[in-house]
Amino acid sequence: MSPPAFREYYKQSVLKENYIRVFKSGFIGIIGSPNVGKSTLFNAIIGDNISIVADKPQTTRNKITGIKNLSDSQLIFLDTPGMHRPKTPLNRAMVQTAQDTIHDSDILLMLIQADADVHHHDLFLIEYLAQIQVPVFLVINKIDLIEKKYLLPLIDKFRTLYNYRDIFPISALKGDGVDDLLEAIKIILPEGPQYFPDDIATDSTERFIAAELIRGKILFLTKQEIPYASAVIVDVFKEDEGKNLISISATITMEKESQKAIIIGKKGATLKKIGTSARLEMEKFFNARVFLELYVRVMKNWTSSDKMLQELGILKR
């Protein structure tokens, strides 16, 4: 049953029983230009490092779901790739993911940076938002980086570009203003069912999370084109509950042999560093010991091939 149909069924059932239970739920898409802090806000709200946070643009490639359970509501947040005018098949796939999320959301949070001006990526996103009827909050992130006197002119500029439901200055990194934002979301969130159990923070598979943790370490530990030319697939994810051990085998895909050599490093030093760092992060996240094996392969020009993007799970089949 689709979310709209489920909501109507739930509503009618309550009326029939003549019992009023106000529980709210809905999907909140976090959208914006690349590198404005969407994943930082997502993790701050959910309370766990589910989404990769890095100082490099276009870090998020897939839609990532995070669940915020409250006593009277369930807020389901969707972290998305940055909206921009795409030039490659990989970028087009990322933008399509963001656009699909916009249409799947009950509420949208459009993030911008307090220390920046109106960017052409913002205009591209606003142009797309004109096609929908979903309430949009403008969220001005990184207010800790500017003086307050510079905030009002920025707000005035964006007010002229779109009819936002409300505007919230925040610092996702420090948590300033986030609680106020959540309260505003709850007010306009539709009445609905609890879609997910209380004890889960994401519907992403353990394989996906493991792959993202590895890719996050690649982003942190390599430079230039290497992070953007890499993709990670978890081939084996095997749990031994008796030993509290997870065995993981993953393959890092690169575009060129020269990139493969860089990510492996001299005598395997770089790959070892990536593996050790990722393993420690996994052990913390999964609360178990982890045995991790990493392999590197080359798929020439995978970022330009729809077939390869589908194989890597970045583009929908």
PyMOL commands that set and color helices and strands:
alter all, ss='L'
color gray80, all
select helices_A, chain A and resi 3-16+38-46+89-104+120-129+143-145+148-159+178-188+206-221+227-229+257-264+266-286+302-304+306-311
alter helices_A, ss='H'
color red, helices_A
select strands_A, chain A and resi 24-32+64-70+73-79+107-113+136-141+166-169+231-240+245-254+289-298
alter strands_A, ss='S'
color yellow, strands_A
deselect
rebuild
show_as cartoon
